[in-house]
Amino acid sequence: MKSKIRRAIGLKYNSEQGDKVPTVVAKGYGEFAEAIIEAAEEAGVLVHEDPYLSEILATLDVGQEIPESLYYVIAELIAYSYVLQGRVPKGWEHSLPGFDQLV
Protein backbone atom coordinates (compact mmCIF):
# COMPACT_ATOMS: atom_id res chain seq x y z
CA MET A 1 0.00 0.00 0.00
CA LYS A 2 1.34 3.41 -0.94
CA SER A 3 1.87 5.73 2.05
CA LYS A 4 0.42 9.20 1.90
CA ILE A 5 2.82 12.14 2.07
CA ARG A 6 2.07 14.19 5.16
CA ARG A 7 1.28 17.89 4.79
CA ALA A 8 1.40 20.64 7.42
CA ILE A 9 0.20 24.22 7.35
CA GLY A 10 0.90 26.48 10.32
CA LEU A 11 -1.42 29.38 11.11
CA LYS A 12 -0.77 32.30 13.45
CA TYR A 13 -3.44 34.38 15.10
CA ASN A 14 -2.94 36.62 18.10
CA SER A 15 -5.73 39.10 18.76
CA GLU A 16 -3.71 40.58 21.62
CA GLN A 17 -1.06 41.63 19.09
CA GLY A 18 -3.72 43.13 16.84
CA ASP A 19 -4.01 40.30 14.33
CA LYS A 20 -7.28 40.64 12.45
CA VAL A 21 -7.12 37.40 10.46
CA PRO A 22 -5.16 34.15 10.87
CA THR A 23 -2.14 34.03 8.56
CA VAL A 24 -0.16 31.14 7.09
CA VAL A 25 3.26 31.13 8.77
CA ALA A 26 4.58 27.70 7.73
CA LYS A 27 3.80 25.20 5.04
CA GLY A 28 5.48 21.97 4.05
CA TYR A 29 5.26 18.38 2.87
CA GLY A 30 6.95 15.15 3.87
CA GLU A 31 9.91 15.57 6.21
CA PHE A 32 9.44 19.34 6.38
CA ALA A 33 5.80 18.80 7.43
CA GLU A 34 6.98 16.43 10.16
CA ALA A 35 9.41 19.12 11.38
CA ILE A 36 6.62 21.74 11.43
CA ILE A 37 4.36 19.41 13.43
CA GLU A 38 7.15 18.50 15.85
CA ALA A 39 8.03 22.18 16.42
CA ALA A 40 4.36 23.01 17.01
CA GLU A 41 3.92 20.20 19.52
CA GLU A 42 7.10 21.19 21.37
CA ALA A 43 5.80 24.78 21.57
CA GLY A 44 2.44 23.60 22.94
CA VAL A 45 0.55 24.61 19.81
CA LEU A 46 -2.65 22.73 18.98
CA VAL A 47 -2.10 20.33 16.06
CA HIS A 48 -5.32 19.51 14.25
CA GLU A 49 -5.44 16.90 11.50
CA ASP A 50 -8.04 17.52 8.82
CA PRO A 51 -7.21 16.40 5.27
CA TYR A 52 -9.93 18.54 3.69
CA LEU A 53 -8.98 21.71 5.53
CA SER A 54 -5.27 21.16 4.90
CA GLU A 55 -5.99 20.68 1.19
CA ILE A 56 -7.60 24.13 1.06
CA LEU A 57 -4.96 25.77 3.26
CA ALA A 58 -2.17 24.24 1.13
CA THR A 59 -3.27 26.47 -1.76
CA LEU A 60 -2.30 29.56 0.26
CA ASP A 61 1.17 31.08 0.35
CA VAL A 62 3.20 31.71 3.50
CA GLY A 63 2.27 35.21 4.71
CA GLN A 64 -1.20 35.05 3.17
CA GLU A 65 -4.31 35.54 5.31
CA ILE A 66 -6.92 32.80 5.29
CA PRO A 67 -9.91 33.47 3.03
CA GLU A 68 -13.14 34.73 4.57
CA SER A 69 -14.83 31.43 3.69
CA LEU A 70 -12.65 29.72 6.34
CA TYR A 71 -13.18 32.24 9.16
CA TYR A 72 -15.87 30.16 10.89
CA VAL A 73 -14.02 26.82 10.90
CA ILE A 74 -10.71 28.39 11.96
CA ALA A 75 -12.48 30.41 14.68
CA GLU A 76 -13.93 27.16 16.05
CA LEU A 77 -10.46 25.58 16.13
CA ILE A 78 -8.97 28.63 17.86
CA ALA A 79 -11.80 28.65 20.43
CA TYR A 80 -11.30 24.91 20.98
CA SER A 81 -7.57 25.41 21.57
CA TYR A 82 -8.36 28.06 24.19
CA VAL A 83 -10.72 25.67 25.98
CA LEU A 84 -8.09 22.91 25.96
CA GLN A 85 -5.68 25.36 27.60
CA GLY A 86 -8.28 26.46 30.17
CA ARG A 87 -8.20 30.01 28.82
CA VAL A 88 -10.82 32.47 27.62
CA PRO A 89 -10.11 34.64 24.56
CA LYS A 90 -9.55 38.32 25.34
CA GLY A 91 -12.87 40.16 25.43
CA TRP A 92 -14.91 37.00 26.03
CA GLU A 93 -14.71 37.05 29.83
CA HIS A 94 -18.23 38.48 30.22
CA SER A 95 -19.66 36.23 27.50
CA LEU A 96 -18.62 33.07 29.35
CA PRO A 97 -19.42 33.64 33.02
CA GLY A 98 -18.27 30.81 35.25
CA PHE A 99 -15.99 29.32 32.59
CA ASP A 100 -12.97 29.47 34.87
CA GLN A 101 -14.86 27.29 37.36
CA LEU A 102 -15.43 24.58 34.73
CA VAL A 103 -11.78 23.99 33.90
C-alpha positions in Angstrom: 0.0 0.0 0.0 1.3 3.4 -0.9 1.9 5.7 2.0 0.4 9.2 1.9 2.8 12.1 2.1 2.1 14.2 5.2 1.3 17.9 4.8 1.4 20.6 7.4 0.2 24.2 7.3 0.9 26.5 10.3 -1.4 29.4 11.1 -0.8 32.3 13.4 -3.4 34.4 15.1 -2.9 36.6 18.1 -5.7 39.1 18.8 -3.7 40.6 21.6 -1.1 41.6 19.1 -3.7 43.1 16.8 -4.0 40.3 14.3 -7.3 40.6 12.5 -7.1 37.4 10.5 -5.2 34.1 10.9 -2.1 34.0 8.6 -0.2 31.1 7.1 3.3 31.1 8.8 4.6 27.7 7.7 3.8 25.2 5.0 5.5 22.0 4.0 5.3 18.4 2.9 6.9 15.1 3.9 9.9 15.6 6.2 9.4 19.3 6.4 5.8 18.8 7.4 7.0 16.4 10.2 9.4 19.1 11.4 6.6 21.7 11.4 4.4 19.4 13.4 7.1 18.5 15.8 8.0 22.2 16.4 4.4 23.0 17.0 3.9 20.2 19.5 7.1 21.2 21.4 5.8 24.8 21.6 2.4 23.6 22.9 0.5 24.6 19.8 -2.6 22.7 19.0 -2.1 20.3 16.1 -5.3 19.5 14.2 -5.4 16.9 11.5 -8.0 17.5 8.8 -7.2 16.4 5.3 -9.9 18.5 3.7 -9.0 21.7 5.5 -5.3 21.2 4.9 -6.0 20.7 1.2 -7.6 24.1 1.1 -5.0 25.8 3.3 -2.2 24.2 1.1 -3.3 26.5 -1.8 -2.3 29.6 0.3 1.2 31.1 0.4 3.2 31.7 3.5 2.3 35.2 4.7 -1.2 35.0 3.2 -4.3 35.5 5.3 -6.9 32.8 5.3 -9.9 33.5 3.0 -13.1 34.7 4.6 -14.8 31.4 3.7 -12.6 29.7 6.3 -13.2 32.2 9.2 -15.9 30.2 10.9 -14.0 26.8 10.9 -10.7 28.4 12.0 -12.5 30.4 14.7 -13.9 27.2 16.1 -10.5 25.6 16.1 -9.0 28.6 17.9 -11.8 28.6 20.4 -11.3 24.9 21.0 -7.6 25.4 21.6 -8.4 28.1 24.2 -10.7 25.7 26.0 -8.1 22.9 26.0 -5.7 25.4 27.6 -8.3 26.5 30.2 -8.2 30.0 28.8 -10.8 32.5 27.6 -10.1 34.6 24.6 -9.5 38.3 25.3 -12.9 40.2 25.4 -14.9 37.0 26.0 -14.7 37.0 29.8 -18.2 38.5 30.2 -19.7 36.2 27.5 -18.6 33.1 29.3 -19.4 33.6 33.0 -18.3 30.8 35.2 -16.0 29.3 32.6 -13.0 29.5 34.9 -14.9 27.3 37.4 -15.4 24.6 34.7 -11.8 24.0 33.9 
